[in-house]
Amino acid sequence: MRILLVRPPVPHHTMGLKHIMICEPLELEYVAAGCAGHEVEIVDLIVERGLERRLRSFRPDVVGTSSYVTGVNEVIKVCRAAKRWNQACRTVVGGVHASRAPEDFADPSVDCIVLGDGTSIMAEILDAFAGARPLAAVPGLAIPSGAGVSRTGERRYMPNPDDLPLPRRDLVSHLRRRYYYLFHRPVATVKTTWGCWYKCNFCFTWRITDGAPYSRSPESIVEELAGIESEDVYIVDDIFLIHPRRLARIAALLRERNVRKKYIVYARSDFIAQNEEIVAEWAGLGLTAVFLGLEAATNTELDSMDKRSTVDFNRRAIAVLRRHGVDTYGSLITQPDYGPEDWERLWKFVQETGLYYLNISPLTPLPGTLIWDSYKESLTVSRRAHGLFDLSHVLLPTRVPLREYYRSLLQLYVRACLDIRRADRITLRTRPPVWSIRYLRLWGGAMRIWMQMRSAHRHHDPDEIRRAMDRGPEPPASDRVDKPRAIHIPVRPVAP
């Protein structure tokens, strides 16, 4: 079979990181690795154009795609485009949002939705499409049925991660220099653990795997790192710096193999604050920046999120990283009832700790999280307006007028990140000189974010909400834009 894997474009209304980062489509590279024996291509519509042209030239039998919550409507547009080109083309949808909320992808253009790891299940789906057995007999799927979905049999989220093939980076190697995170260019992404050990109520990562993380062995991780061309590596686990013995083993193997990279990883503040010696060791191995889920500047807010951490840990962690020349990429969550005093308190925390790289997210209840049921009736936008669920839009009633809330959020960004004098005062490992091309490129992305956020309150207007809900034209009930070619599909034996 010919399989075209498609990363959809970023929705029009989505704000924030899309202007300062584009990382490789790792999830599709993994799925491609699971399609051994088939002809596979990847099209990345974030950096490429021309889906219809690729459909006509490659003539796929199957189109697969995935997204986070923001991209649901873009995924459905891709599937509808595939069906308009050829109604016989089969479509498969997966990804983390599909695992928790498959009903959002219920559309006649979608043939099946993967609820777990797409790498290990894709071969069975392709066999079902070839006629080896009914699709409904493949466990771990949701099949659109009317306005909802019907689920097939139960299935573990994924097998032993060491049994997965390595991702097919060769399929997007021509785009390698287009993938970056801030000043890390080009950057490769690596995943070593699926799921999370903690149970923050605003996050569904741990719920995807039913609270049981799946981790690769140190040997598997270092083998992959040794084969990556890019010097900069973004390890996308929700928490990478967590188990001291595992980290010590990885570090020993990196030294043994003489693997030298610059690492960007995620960690918790309490771990960093209490394990300075590990930070010191990894800084010597190339640890460049750490994403810290700081979330808040008050313990009351942290407790309300089930964070199991403290503001003291946040402060200590930032100080530990600074002592060892490792940059902090801090994330903060603001509450809908924030007023002027709350914004000023948050700015004071940012100023005192010397934070520069920030991602500030208004509290966003996502389907599949523990807080979803508590907030879903209070949403101020339709759940179908998926592009606004980007962790940058305000989706809950606010104490102050909406426009004022966005202006306060924007002002905090400006004070923290767009003050060149402040950037010069703060010693940062990853920031190039202020007047360098790399810094000016980031500045341009930041200004685009500023322009979007300045008018973000208008995204809540009825016409904009309708635009955010658009799923593209439906495929015709009969006839095809392009007559399908005759194909012979080999059927592999399937274990009973």
C-alpha positions, 0 to 999 in steps of 0.5 A: 500500500501507499500511505501518506502521513499528513501533519495538518497546518496550524489553525488560523486563530492559534497563538503562541509557540507556532511563531517561535518553534516548529519541531519535526512530526515525531509522531508521524515518523514513528507511525511510518516506522510501523508501516514496514513493507509499505511505501510511505511519505510524510507531508508536513503542512506546517512548513509545506504546501499543496496537499491536493498536489501530493495526493495526485502525485503520490496517489495514496491508498491510506491517509493518516494524520494526527493533532493536539486538541487545537488541530481537530478541525484541520485533521478533519479538513485533511480527511475530507480532502482525501475523500474528495480526491478519492472516496476509496482512500482510507483515512486514519486519525491518531494522536494524544487528543484522539486517545482521550476524546475520539468523539471530536473526530467523528466525521464521515470522512474519518474511517478509524481513530487510534486510541493508543500507540499508532506505531504498533497498531498501524500494521493491523489497520492496514491488514484490515483495510486489505481485507484480512479481517474486519476493522471492528475486530482490531482492538484499540480503535474508535470507529465513527458512527453517526455523531459519535464513535463505537469502540473496538476491544480493549488494548494496552496503550502500547507495547514495551517501548524498546520494541518500537522501531526508531522513527523514520526521520529520513522521510523529512530529512529535506526539511531538517533545517526548518525545524527549530525551537527558539535558538536551537536550529536545527533541532531533533526531537526524541521521546524516551517515556510515554505518560507521566508519574504525576497526576496534575488535574489540568493535564491528561498526559498521565491519563492517556496511559492509565497512569502507567508510564512506558519508558525506554531503556538507557541503552535504547535512548543512547543508541538513538541519540548516537545516530542523530545528526543535529547537535540540538536535541529536544527530549519531549517527555513530560518529565525527563529528569526524574529517576536518578539511577536511570539518569546516571546510567544514561549519562555513563553510556553517553560518556562511553559512546562519546555522544555530545549534544545540547539537550532541552528537557522537561523537569519538575521544580522539586526534583531540580531543587533537591538534586543539584548534583544531577543538574551539575552532571548533566550540564557537563554532558550538554544540558542547555535548557530545562522546561519547568512547569512552575505553573504559579507564584502562590502555593494556594494555586499550586495546591488547586492544580494537584501539583504536589510542589511549592513556590519555594521549590520553584525559586530554588530550582531556577537558582540551581539551573542558573548556577550551572549555566542552564536556562529555565524555560518556565511555564505559568498558568493564570487563573480566570479571576486574576485582577491587577494585583494578581498580575503584579504579583506574578510579575514580581515573581518573574522579576525576582527569579530572573525568568526570561523565557516564558510561556504563560497560559490562561487556565484551559480545561481540556477534554480528558483532564480531571478538571474538564467536568468541572469547567465544561459548562462554563466555557465561553466558546464552543468546544468545536472552536478547537483552534482556540484551545491553544493554552493562550486563549481565555476560555472561562469567564473572567473577573475583569473585561476580556480585553483587559485580561488579554492586555494584562497577559500581553503586558507581562510578556512585554515586560519579561521578554521584549525588554532588550535591556532586561535580556542583556542584564540576564545571563542566558546560555541559549540566547545569542547577541541581541543584534544577531540574525538569530535573535532578530528572527526570534524577535520577529516571531515575538512581534507576530505573537504580540500582534495576535494577542493584541487583538485576541479578544476579537477571536471571541466574536461570533463570526470568528468563532464560526470561522474557528469551527470550520471543517472544510467542504464535505466530500461529495456523496458520489463521483470522485475528483480523481479516478482511483487506480487499480491496485493489488494489496498484499495481505500479510498473515494476522495472528489469531 
